[in-house]
Amino acid sequence: MALLAQQIPRWLNSIKLSSFLTAMQLRKCFPRAGKTLLPGFFAQPQLSSDDCFLRSGFKTYRTSSVWNGSQFTNSSTQEIKCAPNTLLPSVNEPSQKIPSFDSELSLEGLDDLPPLSPLQPISEEEAVQIIADPALPPSSFTLRDYVDHSETLKKLVLLGVDLSKIEKHPDAANLLLRLDFEKDIKQILLFLKDLGIEDNQLGTFLTKNYAIFSEDLENLKTRVAYLLSKNFSKVDIAQMVRNAPFLLSFSVERLDNRLGFFQKELELSVKKTRDLVIRLPRLLTGSLEPVKENMKVYRLELGFKHNEIQHMITKIPKMLTASKRKVTETFDYVHNVMCIPHHIIVKFPQVFNSRLFKVKERHLFLAYLGRAQYDPGKPNYISLDKLVSVPDEIFCEEMAKASVQDFEKFLKTL
């Protein structure tokens, strides 16, 4: 009994020592949960099945060691080893390589990337660097808003076209915006240049007759061919087109009817009819109502004969389109106040093409000086033609025999 009492404390001390050594071995083999093992990886707090087995085996072995006594003390440090099949990585094992997107993404792989979405958010720095073109207005009262977006409008401006006048007609503005310069406009410009319209005349012409771009090129050539067949020269046609830009917009049938009207109504020869429309091509494009009205005025109200009317309009074609009021007021003053008879007026029809207040001023000054003589059969007569056409200096020197200062002083008394 005494021997047994001495051995019990030794067994207890050996059990405590073996338990301490075993705990130290397990701590080295199994790190705590959450402890960093390698950069970028963390140990999992859950234990594997092998860990559970080791713990249960350790408890069993510890219990049995109480009964085996000191035998465990000598062998515990040699037999307890770390489990080789643990799932946690070992410090000595090579670390797993982490893929780098910056280094391993090849240029060929960029082609396979999906396109960026227009709704993808961007930074403020990127947004500031974006330069967006101004939006094209869906509607506007001026073509100026569309010039920067339309090559056609830009080139028309360079040609001298006044868009401010065209934009007053909405249909014309819409037409220009739909046209392509190379396909729709260039061929028309080449046609006009071949016809004889100079570069510095294209802007004025197109500003007035922008509708020529809607005409078929073959139809334009046909109308020119018709005028050539009527013995109009190419130079005559170019002059007529410059003075009456809408001439080529009329069909061959209408042009033929107009020429026939003037030849029949005025009883003119073919040559005189051609000369008449060359000098005033608006007779072919304007309304016929003023012409018909003026013919009645000259014949019925003013008392001119048919041959006298023929003579006057061939010299001054504008008499056919002049204002009725202007014609009657001029005739009344010249015939009734200045006492000039019909046959003298017929010889100098330029009086109908002049400003009436100018005729009045000069006649009153001549009457004041006692030189108002207009009969060609009397001495010192005043030519009605020169009365309305020469400048003030020549009028005062040759007709009034006075100075310009005297004439100006007289006008202040009126």
Salt bridges, closest charged atoms under 4 A:
GLU151 OE2 - LYS154 NZ 3.73
GLU182 OE2 - LYS155 NZ 3.64
GLU182 OE1 - LYS186 NZ 3.66
ASP194 OD2 - LYS234 NZ 3.90
ASP199 OD1 - LYS193 NZ 2.40
GLU215 OE1 - ARG223 NH1 3.29
GLU267 OE1 - HIS306 NE2 3.42
ASP275 OD2 - LYS271 NZ 3.08
GLU293 OE2 - LYS324 NZ 3.45
GLU301 OE2 - LYS324 NZ 3.70
GLU329 OE2 - ARG325 NE 3.11
ASP392 OD1 - ARG362 NH2 2.77
